[in-house]
Amino acid sequence: MIRRAAVLLALAGALLVPQGAHACSFTWAKGYSPRDIQRRADIFVVRGEFRFVDGRTGGDIPEGVSEVWPEPGTGDLLGRIERKSGKMMLTRQFYSEFSVECQAYLAPLTAGAGRYWLERRRGKDGRYRILMWKPDE
């Protein structure tokens, strides 16, 4: 009887052991907070309609599709911004699941219209890096 009580007590104690938590504490790297991005001289803002592009095929990802494939080798999400003038700007954005879960991801996660903060210098592939967006209301 005492042995059984000891086993039950040990099981109850094991259940009370705190489980590891996913902490969302972080500090913005210099120049990458929302306030800093808006003040950087190497950034410009455009308005337009954003769409994701499949990183494997280069084709458009239709609205409503929940899975977006990153570019192989980089993990970046590819897209394009279509401006009212008709000009199309090819884009890329770094993707971080941690940032998304912690509500610190600043680039778009869905297609839509808005303002986009882009690095002025294009990458070797001709794409602009999206650092931040604010959707149209």
DSSP file with accessible surface (Angstrom, degrees, kcal/mol):
  #  RESIDUE AA STRUCTURE BP1 BP2  ACC     N-H-->O    O-->H-N    N-H-->O    O-->H-N    TCO  KAPPA ALPHA  PHI   PSI    X-CA   Y-CA   Z-CA
    1    1 A M     >        0   0  184      0, 0.0     4,-2.0     0, 0.0     5,-0.1   0.000 360.0 360.0 360.0 -43.0    0.0    0.0    0.0
    2    2 A I  H  >  +     0   0  148      1,-0.2     4,-2.2     2,-0.2     5,-0.2   0.889 360.0  52.3 -66.4 -38.0    2.8    2.4    0.9
    3    3 A R  H  > S+     0   0  209      2,-0.2     4,-2.1     1,-0.2    -1,-0.2   0.915 109.0  49.2 -63.6 -43.5    4.6    1.5   -2.3
    4    4 A R  H  > S+     0   0  178      1,-0.2     4,-2.4     2,-0.2    -1,-0.2   0.914 110.5  50.6 -63.0 -40.3    1.5    2.2   -4.4
    5    5 A A  H  X S+     0   0   57     -4,-2.0     4,-2.5     1,-0.2    -1,-0.2   0.893 108.8  52.3 -64.5 -38.4    1.1    5.6   -2.6
    6    6 A A  H  X S+     0   0   57     -4,-2.2     4,-2.4     2,-0.2    -1,-0.2   0.907 109.7  48.6 -65.4 -40.4    4.7    6.4   -3.4
    7    7 A V  H  X S+     0   0   82     -4,-2.1     4,-2.5     2,-0.2    -2,-0.2   0.931 112.6  47.8 -65.2 -45.0    4.3    5.6   -7.1
    8    8 A L  H  X S+     0   0  100     -4,-2.4     4,-2.4     2,-0.2    -2,-0.2   0.903 111.7  50.6 -62.6 -39.5    1.1    7.8   -7.2
    9    9 A L  H  X S+     0   0  131     -4,-2.5     4,-2.4     2,-0.2    -2,-0.2   0.913 110.2  49.7 -65.2 -41.0    2.9   10.6   -5.4
   10   10 A A  H  X S+     0   0   67     -4,-2.4     4,-2.2     2,-0.2    -2,-0.2   0.911 111.3  49.3 -63.9 -41.2    5.8   10.4   -7.9
   11   11 A L  H  X S+     0   0  103     -4,-2.5     4,-1.8     2,-0.2    -2,-0.2   0.924 110.8  49.6 -63.6 -43.5    3.4   10.5  -10.9
   12   12 A A  H  X S+     0   0   49     -4,-2.4     4,-1.0     1,-0.2    -2,-0.2   0.913 110.5  50.8 -62.7 -39.9    1.6   13.5   -9.4
   13   13 A G  H >X S+     0   0   36     -4,-2.4     4,-0.5     1,-0.2     3,-0.5   0.895 107.0  54.0 -64.8 -37.7    4.9   15.2   -8.9
   14   14 A A  H >< S+     0   0   59     -4,-2.2     3,-0.8     1,-0.2    -1,-0.2   0.867 104.6  54.7 -65.2 -34.6    5.9   14.5  -12.5
   15   15 A L  H 3< S+     0   0  147     -4,-1.8    -1,-0.2     1,-0.2    -2,-0.2   0.770 104.3  55.6 -69.2 -23.7    2.8   16.1  -13.8
   16   16 A L  H << S+     0   0  145     -4,-1.0    -1,-0.2    -3,-0.5    -2,-0.2   0.561  77.9 112.6 -87.2  -7.4    3.6   19.3  -11.8
   17   17 A V  S << S-     0   0   82     -3,-0.8     2,-0.1    -4,-0.5    -3,-0.0  -0.469  78.5-111.6 -66.1 126.7    7.0   19.8  -13.4
   18   18 A P        -     0   0  117      0, 0.0     2,-0.2     0, 0.0    -1,-0.1  -0.377  29.0-133.2 -63.3 137.9    6.8   22.9  -15.6
   19   19 A Q        -     0   0  160      1,-0.1     2,-0.0    -2,-0.1    -3,-0.0  -0.615  31.3 -90.8 -88.1 152.3    7.0   22.2  -19.3
   20   20 A G        -     0   0   82     -2,-0.2     2,-0.3     1,-0.1    -1,-0.1  -0.322  43.9-146.9 -62.4 141.2    9.3   24.3  -21.6
   21   21 A A        -     0   0   97     -3,-0.1     2,-0.9    -2,-0.0    -1,-0.1  -0.817  15.9-118.9-112.7 151.7    7.7   27.3  -23.1
   22   22 A H        -     0   0  109     -2,-0.3     2,-0.3     2,-0.0    -2,-0.0  -0.797  36.4-151.9 -88.0 104.8    8.2   29.0  -26.4
   23   23 A A        -     0   0   67     -2,-0.9    79,-0.1     1,-0.1     0, 0.0  -0.612  15.5-164.8 -84.1 139.5    9.4   32.5  -25.5
   24   24 A a        +     0   0   58     -2,-0.3     2,-0.4    77,-0.1    -1,-0.1  -0.064  43.9 128.5-111.6  30.9    8.8   35.4  -27.8
   25   25 A S        +     0   0  103      2,-0.0     2,-0.3     0, 0.0    -2,-0.1  -0.733  27.7 140.5 -89.0 135.2   11.2   37.8  -26.3
   26   26 A F        -     0   0   88     -2,-0.4     2,-0.4     2,-0.0    -2,-0.0  -0.969  42.6-126.9-159.0 169.9   13.6   39.4  -28.8
   27   27 A T        -     0   0  134     -2,-0.3     2,-0.1     3,-0.0     3,-0.0  -0.992  31.7-112.8-127.2 135.8   15.2   42.7  -29.7
   28   28 A W        -     0   0   95     -2,-0.4     5,-0.1     1,-0.1     2,-0.1  -0.432  33.5-116.5 -64.9 137.0   15.0   44.3  -33.1
   29   29 A A    >   -     0   0   63      1,-0.1     3,-2.4    -2,-0.1     4,-0.3  -0.471  50.3 -79.9 -67.0 148.0   18.4   44.5  -34.9
   30   30 A K  T 3  S+     0   0  200      1,-0.3    -1,-0.1     2,-0.1    -3,-0.0  -0.250 119.3  15.6 -55.4 128.0   19.5   48.0  -35.4
   31   31 A G  T 3  S+     0   0   14     -3,-0.1    -1,-0.3     1,-0.0     9,-0.1   0.406 109.3  84.7  90.8  -0.4   17.7   49.5  -38.5
   32   32 A Y    <   +     0   0   97     -3,-2.4    -2,-0.1     4,-0.1    -3,-0.1   0.388  55.6 104.8-119.8   4.9   15.0   46.8  -38.6
   33   33 A S  S  > S-     0   0   17     -4,-0.3     4,-2.9    -5,-0.1     5,-0.3  -0.462  86.2-106.8 -75.3 158.3   12.3   47.9  -36.2
   34   34 A P  H  > S+     0   0   41      0, 0.0     4,-1.6     0, 0.0     5,-0.1   0.911 122.5  47.9 -53.7 -40.9    9.2   49.3  -37.8
   35   35 A R  H  > S+     0   0  165      1,-0.2     4,-0.8     2,-0.2     0, 0.0   0.933 113.1  47.7 -65.8 -43.6   10.2   52.8  -36.8
   36   36 A D  H >> S+     0   0   55      1,-0.2     4,-0.9     2,-0.2     3,-0.8   0.900 107.5  55.5 -65.4 -41.8   13.7   52.4  -38.0
   37   37 A I  H >< S+     0   0    2     -4,-2.9     3,-0.9     1,-0.3    -1,-0.2   0.925 105.3  52.6 -58.4 -42.3   12.7   50.9  -41.4
   38   38 A Q  H 3< S+     0   0   90     -4,-1.6    -1,-0.3    -5,-0.3    -2,-0.2   0.731 112.9  45.5 -67.8 -18.7   10.5   54.0  -42.1
   39   39 A R  H << S+     0   0  182     -3,-0.8    -1,-0.2    -4,-0.8    -2,-0.2   0.508  84.2 115.0-101.4  -7.8   13.5   56.3  -41.4
   40   40 A R    X<  -     0   0   47     -4,-0.9     3,-0.9    -3,-0.9    -3,-0.0  -0.416  58.8-145.9 -70.9 140.3   16.2   54.5  -43.4
   41   41 A A  T 3  S+     0   0   93      1,-0.2    -1,-0.1    -2,-0.1    -4,-0.0   0.708  97.0  60.4 -76.2 -20.1   17.7   56.3  -46.4
   42   42 A D  T 3  S+     0   0   72     77,-0.0    78,-2.8    78,-0.0    79,-0.4   0.225  94.2  82.5 -94.0  17.7   18.2   53.1  -48.3
   43   43 A I  E <   -A  119   0A  12     -3,-0.9     2,-0.3    76,-0.2    76,-0.2  -0.902  54.7-172.3-120.9 144.6   14.4   52.3  -48.3
   44   44 A F  E     -A  118   0A  39     74,-2.5    74,-3.0    -2,-0.3     2,-0.4  -0.950  17.6-130.7-132.9 159.9   11.6   53.5  -50.5
   45   45 A V  E     +A  117   0A  69     -2,-0.3     2,-0.3    72,-0.2    72,-0.2  -0.898  22.6 179.1-113.1 135.9    7.8   53.0  -50.2
   46   46 A V  E     -A  116   0A   4     70,-2.1    70,-2.9    -2,-0.4     2,-0.4  -0.949  18.7-140.6-129.8 154.2    5.5   51.9  -53.0
   47   47 A R  E     +A  115   0A 140     -2,-0.3    37,-0.3    68,-0.2     2,-0.3  -0.898  46.4 104.2-108.7 144.7    1.7   51.3  -53.1
   48   48 A G  E     -A  114   0A  11     66,-2.0    66,-2.1    -2,-0.4     2,-0.5  -0.990  67.3 -64.0 172.4-171.3    0.3   48.4  -55.0
   49   49 A E  E     -AB 113  82A  65     33,-2.6    33,-2.7    -2,-0.3     2,-0.3  -0.912  45.5-149.0-107.6 122.5   -1.2   45.0  -55.1
   50   50 A F  E     +AB 112  81A   0     62,-2.9    62,-1.5    -2,-0.5     2,-0.3  -0.715  16.9 177.6 -96.9 141.8    1.0   42.1  -53.8
   51   51 A R  E     - B   0  80A  56     29,-2.2    29,-2.1    -2,-0.3     2,-0.2  -0.996  26.3-122.6-137.8 143.2    0.9   38.5  -55.0
   52   52 A F  E     - B   0  79A  13      9,-0.3     9,-2.1    -2,-0.3     2,-0.4  -0.565  20.3-151.8 -82.1 151.0    3.0   35.5  -54.1
   53   53 A V  E     -CB  60  78A   7     25,-2.5    25,-0.6     7,-0.2     2,-0.3  -0.972  26.2-108.3-122.3 136.6    5.0   33.6  -56.7
   54   54 A D     >  -     0   0   19      5,-3.3     4,-2.8    -2,-0.4     5,-0.1  -0.497  22.2-149.0 -66.3 121.3    5.8   29.9  -56.3
   55   55 A G  T  4 S+     0   0   13     14,-2.1    -1,-0.2    -2,-0.3    16,-0.1   0.706  94.1  47.7 -66.6 -19.3    9.5   29.7  -55.6
   56   56 A R  T  4 S+     0   0  137     15,-0.1    -1,-0.2    13,-0.1    -2,-0.0   0.866 128.1  18.4 -88.0 -40.6    9.8   26.3  -57.4
   57   57 A T  T  4 S-     0   0  102      2,-0.2    -2,-0.2     3,-0.0     3,-0.1   0.655  88.9-129.4-107.0 -22.5    7.9   27.1  -60.6
   58   58 A G     <  +     0   0   50     -4,-2.8    -3,-0.1     1,-0.3     2,-0.1   0.408  66.1 129.3  84.4  -3.7    7.9   30.9  -60.8
   59   59 A G        -     0   0   32      1,-0.1    -5,-3.3    -5,-0.1    -1,-0.3  -0.428  67.7 -89.8 -83.1 159.3    4.1   30.8  -61.4
   60   60 A D  B     -C   53   0A  93     -7,-0.2    -7,-0.2    -2,-0.1    -1,-0.1  -0.344  32.6-130.9 -63.1 146.5    1.5   32.8  -59.5
   61   61 A I        -     0   0   20     -9,-2.1    -9,-0.3    -3,-0.1     3,-0.1  -0.906  29.8-123.6 -98.0 118.8    0.1   31.3  -56.4
   62   62 A P    >   -     0   0   88      0, 0.0     3,-1.6     0, 0.0   -11,-0.0  -0.254  30.9 -94.7 -62.8 150.1   -3.7   31.6  -56.6
   63   63 A E  T 3  S+     0   0  134      1,-0.2     3,-0.1    47,-0.0    47,-0.0  -0.314 110.5  34.4 -60.5 146.2   -5.6   33.4  -53.8
   64   64 A G  T 3  S+     0   0   84      1,-0.3     2,-0.4    -3,-0.1    -1,-0.2   0.217  81.3 126.4  91.8 -14.6   -6.9   31.1  -51.2
   65   65 A V    <   -     0   0   72     -3,-1.6    -1,-0.3     1,-0.1    -4,-0.0  -0.641  45.8-160.5 -77.8 127.0   -4.0   28.7  -51.4
   66   66 A S        +     0   0  123     -2,-0.4     2,-0.5    -3,-0.1    -1,-0.1   0.666  66.9  72.6 -86.7 -14.8   -2.7   28.3  -47.9
   67   67 A E        -     0   0  112      2,-0.0     2,-0.5     0, 0.0    -1,-0.1  -0.883  58.1-171.5-109.5 125.4    0.7   26.9  -48.8
   68   68 A V        -     0   0   40     -2,-0.5   -14,-0.1   -14,-0.0    -2,-0.0  -0.957  17.3-140.3-113.3 127.6    3.4   29.1  -50.3
   69   69 A W        -     0   0   98     -2,-0.5   -14,-2.1     9,-0.0     9,-0.4  -0.759  16.6-137.8 -91.6 124.8    6.6   27.5  -51.5
   70   70 A P        -     0   0   51      0, 0.0     7,-0.2     0, 0.0     6,-0.1  -0.289  34.5 -84.5 -72.8 165.2    9.9   29.3  -50.8
   71   71 A E    >>  -     0   0   46      5,-3.2     4,-2.3     1,-0.1     3,-1.3  -0.511  54.3-106.3 -67.4 129.7   12.7   29.7  -53.3
   72   72 A P  T 34 S+     0   0   88      0, 0.0    -1,-0.1     0, 0.0     4,-0.1  -0.316 100.4  14.9 -59.6 138.0   14.9   26.6  -53.1
   73   73 A G  T 34 S+     0   0   90      1,-0.1    -2,-0.0    -3,-0.1     0, 0.0   0.080 128.0  50.7  89.6 -26.4   18.2   27.2  -51.4
   74   74 A T  T <4 S-     0   0   73     -3,-1.3    -1,-0.1     2,-0.2     3,-0.1   0.699  85.3-139.7-113.1 -30.9   17.3   30.6  -49.8
   75   75 A G     <  +     0   0   34     -4,-2.3    20,-0.3     1,-0.3     2,-0.1   0.474  55.0 141.5  79.8   0.2   14.1   30.0  -48.0
   76   76 A D        -     0   0   11     -5,-0.3    -5,-3.2    18,-0.1     2,-0.4  -0.466  52.8-126.2 -74.0 147.9   12.9   33.4  -49.2
   77   77 A L  E     - D   0  93A  11     16,-2.7    16,-1.8    -7,-0.2     2,-0.3  -0.790  25.9-146.9 -91.8 135.2    9.3   33.9  -50.3
   78   78 A L  E     +BD  53  92A   9    -25,-0.6   -25,-2.5    -2,-0.4     2,-0.3  -0.741  30.4 138.1-104.0 152.2    9.0   35.4  -53.8
   79   79 A G  E     -BD  52  91A   0     12,-2.0    12,-2.9    -2,-0.3     2,-0.3  -0.911  35.2-122.1-164.3-168.3    6.3   37.7  -55.0
   80   80 A R  E     -BD  51  90A  27    -29,-2.1   -29,-2.2    -2,-0.3     2,-0.5  -0.987   9.2-141.9-152.0 151.9    5.5   40.8  -57.1
   81   81 A I  E     -BD  50  89A   0      8,-2.7     8,-2.7    -2,-0.3     2,-0.6  -0.977  12.9-156.3-115.5 124.6    3.9   44.1  -56.5
   82   82 A E  E     -BD  49  88A  78    -33,-2.7   -33,-2.6    -2,-0.5     6,-0.2  -0.917  14.2-153.9-102.1 119.7    1.7   45.5  -59.3
   83   83 A R    >   -     0   0   83      4,-2.8     3,-2.2    -2,-0.6   -35,-0.2  -0.505  28.1-110.1 -90.3 161.7    1.4   49.3  -59.1
   84   84 A K  T 3  S+     0   0  219    -37,-0.3    -1,-0.1     1,-0.3   -36,-0.1   0.817 118.1  63.5 -59.5 -29.2   -1.5   51.4  -60.5
   85   85 A S  T 3  S-     0   0   97      2,-0.1    -1,-0.3     1,-0.1     3,-0.1   0.585 120.1-110.3 -71.2  -9.7    0.8   52.7  -63.2
   86   86 A G  S <  S+     0   0   63     -3,-2.2     2,-0.2     1,-0.3    -2,-0.1   0.271  73.8 139.0  96.9 -12.1    1.0   49.1  -64.5
   87   87 A K        -     0   0  106     -5,-0.1    -4,-2.8     1,-0.0     2,-0.4  -0.478  41.4-150.1 -69.3 135.5    4.7   48.8  -63.4
   88   88 A M  E     -D   82   0A 103     -6,-0.2     2,-0.5    -2,-0.2    -6,-0.2  -0.911   7.6-163.0-109.7 134.0    5.4   45.4  -61.9
   89   89 A M  E     -D   81   0A   4     -8,-2.7    -8,-2.7    -2,-0.4     2,-0.3  -0.973  13.6-139.6-118.9 121.6    8.1   45.0  -59.2
   90   90 A L  E     -D   80   0A  64     -2,-0.5    38,-2.8    36,-0.3     2,-0.3  -0.617  30.1-172.2 -78.9 139.0    9.5   41.5  -58.4
   91   91 A T  E     -De  79 128A   0    -12,-2.9   -12,-2.0    -2,-0.3     2,-0.3  -0.848  21.7-167.6-131.5 165.4   10.1   41.0  -54.7
   92   92 A R  E     -De  78 129A  23     36,-2.0    38,-2.6    -2,-0.3     2,-0.3  -0.964   9.0-167.9-144.2 155.4   11.6   38.6  -52.2
   93   93 A Q  E     -D   77   0A   0    -16,-1.8   -16,-2.7    -2,-0.3     2,-0.2  -0.991  26.4-115.9-148.0 139.2   11.2   38.5  -48.4
   94   94 A F        -     0   0  131     36,-0.4     2,-0.5    -2,-0.3    13,-0.2  -0.523  33.5-147.1 -68.8 137.9   13.0   36.6  -45.7
   95   95 A Y        +     0   0   85    -20,-0.3     2,-0.4    -2,-0.2    -1,-0.0  -0.938  20.6 175.1-114.2 133.3   10.6   34.2  -43.9
   96   96 A S     >  -     0   0   23     -2,-0.5     4,-2.0     1,-0.1     5,-0.1  -0.941  19.4-163.6-137.6 113.7   10.8   33.3  -40.2
   97   97 A E  H  > S+     0   0  118     -2,-0.4     4,-2.8     1,-0.2     5,-0.2   0.882  95.3  57.2 -62.2 -36.6    8.2   31.1  -38.6
   98   98 A F  H  > S+     0   0   79      1,-0.2     4,-1.9     2,-0.2    -1,-0.2   0.936 106.8  48.2 -58.8 -46.7    9.4   32.3  -35.2
   99   99 A S  H  4>S+     0   0   31      2,-0.2     5,-3.2     1,-0.2     6,-0.8   0.887 111.7  50.1 -62.8 -38.4    8.7   35.9  -36.2
  100  100 A V  H ><5S+     0   0   42     -4,-2.0     3,-1.7     4,-0.2    -2,-0.2   0.954 111.0  48.1 -64.5 -48.6    5.3   35.0  -37.4
  101  101 A E  H 3<5S+     0   0  101     -4,-2.8    -1,-0.2     1,-0.3    -2,-0.2   0.836 113.9  47.5 -62.0 -31.7    4.4   33.2  -34.2
  102  102 A a  T 3<5S-     0   0   18     -4,-1.9    -1,-0.3    -5,-0.2    -2,-0.2   0.271 113.2-118.2 -93.7   9.6    5.6   36.1  -32.1
  103  103 A Q  T < 5S+     0   0  186     -3,-1.7    -3,-0.2    -5,-0.1    -2,-0.1   0.843  85.5 113.1  56.9  38.9    3.7   38.7  -34.2
  104  104 A A      < +     0   0   11     -5,-3.2     2,-0.6    -6,-0.2    -4,-0.2   0.192  35.7 116.7-120.6  13.8    7.0   40.4  -35.3
  105  105 A Y        -     0   0   35     -6,-0.8     4,-0.1    -5,-0.2    27,-0.0  -0.747  39.1-177.3 -87.7 123.0    6.9   39.5  -39.0
  106  106 A L        +     0   0   35     -2,-0.6    27,-1.7    25,-0.2    -1,-0.1   0.627  52.6  83.7 -99.5 -17.1    6.6   42.7  -41.0
  107  107 A A  S    S-     0   0    7     25,-0.2    26,-0.1   -13,-0.2   -14,-0.0  -0.421  92.9 -79.2 -84.0 165.1    6.4   41.4  -44.6
  108  108 A P        -     0   0    0      0, 0.0    -1,-0.1     0, 0.0     3,-0.1  -0.328  33.0-174.7 -67.2 145.5    3.1   40.3  -46.1
  109  109 A L  S    S+     0   0   82      1,-0.1     2,-0.3    -3,-0.1   -57,-0.0   0.395  73.5  33.9-112.6  -6.4    1.7   36.9  -45.4
  110  110 A T  S    S-     0   0   87    -47,-0.0    -1,-0.1   -59,-0.0     2,-0.1  -0.950  92.0 -92.5-141.2 162.4   -1.3   37.2  -47.8
  111  111 A A        +     0   0   28     -2,-0.3     2,-0.3    -3,-0.1   -60,-0.2  -0.442  67.7 110.8 -70.3 148.9   -2.0   38.7  -51.2
  112  112 A G  E     -A   50   0A  14    -62,-1.5   -62,-2.9    -2,-0.1     2,-0.2  -0.885  62.1 -73.1 162.1 171.7   -3.4   42.2  -51.0
  113  113 A A  E     +A   49   0A  31     -2,-0.3    23,-2.3   -64,-0.3     2,-0.3  -0.586  64.0 101.4 -90.1 149.7   -3.1   45.9  -51.5
  114  114 A G  E     -AF  48 135A   0    -66,-2.1   -66,-2.0    21,-0.3     2,-0.4  -0.989  67.5 -55.9 171.4-165.9   -1.0   48.2  -49.3
  115  115 A R  E     -AF  47 134A  82     19,-2.6    19,-2.2    -2,-0.3     2,-0.4  -0.898  45.2-161.1-105.3 139.2    2.2   50.1  -48.8
  116  116 A Y  E     -AF  46 133A   0    -70,-2.9   -70,-2.1    -2,-0.4     2,-0.6  -0.977  12.2-147.8-128.2 129.9    5.5   48.3  -49.1
  117  117 A W  E     -AF  45 132A  10     15,-3.0    14,-2.9    -2,-0.4    15,-1.2  -0.872  29.1-178.2 -97.4 117.3    8.9   49.4  -47.8
  118  118 A L  E     -AF  44 130A   0    -74,-3.0   -74,-2.5    -2,-0.6     2,-0.2  -0.884  32.6-109.3-119.8 147.5   11.6   48.0  -50.1
  119  119 A E  E     -A   43   0A  37     10,-2.0   -76,-0.2    -2,-0.3    10,-0.2  -0.533  27.6-135.9 -69.1 137.6   15.3   48.2  -50.1
  120  120 A R  S    S+     0   0  145    -78,-2.8     2,-0.5    -2,-0.2    -1,-0.1   0.876  86.1  75.2 -63.9 -38.4   16.5   50.5  -52.9
  121  121 A R  S    S-     0   0  203    -79,-0.4     8,-0.4     8,-0.0     2,-0.2  -0.645  79.1-141.2 -82.0 123.6   19.2   48.1  -54.1
  122  122 A R        -     0   0  140     -2,-0.5     6,-0.2     6,-0.1    -2,-0.1  -0.513  19.4-111.9 -77.9 154.8   17.9   45.2  -56.0
  123  123 A G    >   -     0   0   37      4,-2.7     3,-2.3    -2,-0.2    -1,-0.1  -0.160  39.5 -91.1 -74.7 175.7   19.4   41.7  -55.6
  124  124 A K  T 3  S+     0   0  227      1,-0.3    -1,-0.1     2,-0.1    -2,-0.1   0.774 128.9  57.1 -60.9 -24.3   21.3   40.0  -58.4
  125  125 A D  T 3  S-     0   0   69      2,-0.1    -1,-0.3     1,-0.0     3,-0.1   0.390 119.8-109.5 -88.6   3.1   18.1   38.4  -59.5
  126  126 A G  S <  S+     0   0   24     -3,-2.3   -36,-0.3     1,-0.3     2,-0.3   0.520  75.6 132.8  84.2   5.6   16.5   41.9  -60.0
  127  127 A R        -     0   0   34    -38,-0.1    -4,-2.7   -36,-0.1     2,-0.3  -0.692  52.2-134.0 -95.0 143.9   14.1   41.5  -57.0
  128  128 A Y  E     -e   91   0A  25    -38,-2.8   -36,-2.0    -2,-0.3     2,-0.5  -0.742  22.7-123.1 -89.6 140.9   13.6   44.1  -54.3
  129  129 A R  E     -e   92   0A  66     -8,-0.4   -10,-2.0    -2,-0.3     2,-0.5  -0.730  18.8-140.7 -87.4 125.1   13.6   42.9  -50.7
  130  130 A I  E     +F  118   0A   5    -38,-2.6   -36,-0.4    -2,-0.5   -12,-0.2  -0.756  25.0 172.9 -82.6 124.5   10.4   43.7  -48.8
  131  131 A L  E     -     0   0A  22    -14,-2.9     2,-0.3    -2,-0.5   -25,-0.2   0.712  64.5  -4.3-100.7 -28.6   11.2   44.8  -45.3
  132  132 A M  E     -F  117   0A   4    -15,-1.2   -15,-3.0   -95,-0.1    -1,-0.4  -0.989  56.2-169.2-161.2 155.0    7.7   45.9  -44.2
  133  133 A W  E     -F  116   0A  45    -27,-1.7   -17,-0.2    -2,-0.3   -19,-0.0  -0.983   9.8-159.2-146.0 154.9    4.1   46.4  -45.4
  134  134 A K  E     -F  115   0A  81    -19,-2.2   -19,-2.6    -2,-0.3     3,-0.1  -0.973  27.7-129.5-132.2 120.2    0.9   47.9  -44.1
  135  135 A P  E     -F  114   0A  65      0, 0.0   -21,-0.3     0, 0.0     2,-0.2  -0.323  26.5-103.4 -69.1 150.9   -2.3   46.7  -45.7
  136  136 A D              0   0   83    -23,-2.3   -23,-0.1     1,-0.1   -22,-0.0  -0.490 360.0 360.0 -67.4 143.9   -4.8   49.2  -47.1
  137  137 A E              0   0  228     -2,-0.2    -1,-0.1    -3,-0.1   -23,-0.0  -0.517 360.0 360.0 -90.8 360.0   -7.8   49.5  -44.8
